[in-house]
Amino acid sequence: MTSDDLKVRFDALGIAVRAGVDPADAANRISLPGVKFTGATPVALRLPEAVAVKLEDR
């Protein structure tokens, strides 16, 4: 897999996650199995400050 292929896949993963698709399912569907997720919400879907502060140190 080239770096260009990887970029395309991660871009697709970001789009899927922001659309509400389960991250692990999206990763498997675009051939990125085993990707580990932090549980943090994407910046484009920013949580209220009181909730976000708990994830900032991850």
N, C-alpha and C positions, 0 to 999 in steps of 0.2 A: 504494500500500500504506500503510495507516495504522499508527501506532505499536502499536495493539492487535494488528493482523495480524502485525506483525513479532515482537512478544512471543510470540504463540502459536507461530509458526514456530520461534523460537529455543528455546522450551520443548520443543517436539517434537524438535528437533535434540539437545538435551541428553539427553533420554530415550533416543533412539536410540543415541547415542554411549556412554552408560553401559550400554546393553544389549549393546554389542559390535559394533554396526553400523559399517562403514567410514564415517568422518566425511564424506568427499567424496561418497560415494554417498547418505548420508542427506541431506546438504544439497541435492543435486540432486533427490531425490525430494520434498522439501518446498518446492521452488521457492526455494532460496537458492543458486543457482549462483554460483560465483566466491568463495564465502566462503573466506578463507585461515585455515589452522589452524597453530598454533604448534608442535604436536608434544607439548605438555605434557599430562600425564594429568589428567583432571578430578579436583578435590579429593575427590569422593566415592569415587574409585578410587585413593587415595593410594598411591604407591610407597614402598618402604622408604627411610629417610632417606639412606642411602649412594647410592642411585640418584637420588632426588629432588633432591639438592643440585646435580646437574649441570644441572637444568632451571630452578632458581630464578631465575637471572639472565636468563632469556628474556623 
